[in-house]
Amino acid sequence: MARFSFILIVVAAMLALSTAFVPVHSPSHTSTSLFASRVNAKKEKRLRNRDNMRQFKTKRGSSRRRLMKKIASNAARQSEMEFVAKLFQTVEGPKEPEIRDDTRRRR
């Protein structure tokens, strides 16, 4: 019985010692790994923002499509102005012969 209690005490002491040296925090929860992931997230965000800015960036020169639309609209505007000018153009009609009042001669 003494031998059993001695083995039990040794096992209990080994368990106590093994749990005393277990780290409280796991290595995945250290502050350095969190800071590293934050820096990585910031780099990725910068890349996403740069791509998004590139997508909505305006070009310096006019595109061919815009120039062609401008030329077409100017041509349509010119033809419309010519049409409206023809509507309000005054044209002299045919001359009517003058009718003289010959009532004075007949009297």
Helices and strands as residue ranges (DSSP letters): H 2-20, G 27-29, H 31-56, H 64-87, H 103-106
